[in-house]
Amino acid sequence: MGSPVAVLAEGELNLYSSRHYDTDERLYSDFTDQTGITINRIEGKADELIARMEAEGVNSPADILLTVDTSRLERAKNAGVLQAIDSSVLEERIPANLQDSDNQWFGFSQRARIIFYDKADVTEPPMDYVALADPKYNGMVCHRSSSNVYSQTLLAAVIENHGEEAAKTWAQGVVDNFARPPEGGDTDQLRALVSGECDISISNTYYFARALRKDVDGVSSAVDQIGWVFPAQDAEGAHMNLSGGGVAANAPNRENAIKFMEYLASDQAQEYFSAGNDEFPVVPTVALSESVAQLGDYKADEVSLSAVAKNVPVAQRIFNEVGWE
């Protein structure tokens, strides 16, 4: 199926976005060129935008909330700031596991959260997430903090796939294997491999793919030193992080909002998520950009991300119990 053709529908659209990528400018300008709809943007951190929408209530000008990670999309849903929409375009193009069970949010791009390692020091890298807790990797693992949404969603997926008790045992094992206390972002985890601070880490794929495409300080000059594993290829598959959005509960320009959501699922927009920000498209038929394709083929975990998001509070409790800072 090709890209849905946008019908000219002049007017405006108020977009609340926590996506902070300059390359998204192309998405917005192309949509406006196709439809004549002007996009007014309010940018900020996801939790701040959700709180703002709550405070604004029925008077909120927001038409769309765009954000990163399933846990934040679920947080927005639980806060009552999104609404269910009926779109055959979104239903047909976006896989069922990458959308909310109540049609309040939809994923538009993905990042696999995979294992990276120093090829000089690690001859037998962990082949799945569970193996990160193996005592043979003691003192070798670095990771982000438990307050980070990527950490929370990964543990929430482990809970969904393996059960709460196994997830807690896993989290304790990873803590026991830390090379240093959790700190920094995903690029910092990759830099820690290069500097020798640790030998194994986890990062979203787009941070590494970006370093293949252009210069990323402390990573690009040493990409040949870094190996990677798409985890659990003989089991559930690689954990996927989602970037997505939903129509605001009190959207004053609801029809324009739905048109924008459908545009983000078009071939054109999906290709740009990959080419512009090194992400995986959610529409299966869309080709990958060169930097993303270099990572190789893999099997993705097809667990319902709506179900995973509901486990985040339990994940946070486990983090606290095992002392994952």
Disulfide bonds with the S-S distance in Angstrom:
Cys142-Cys198 2.10
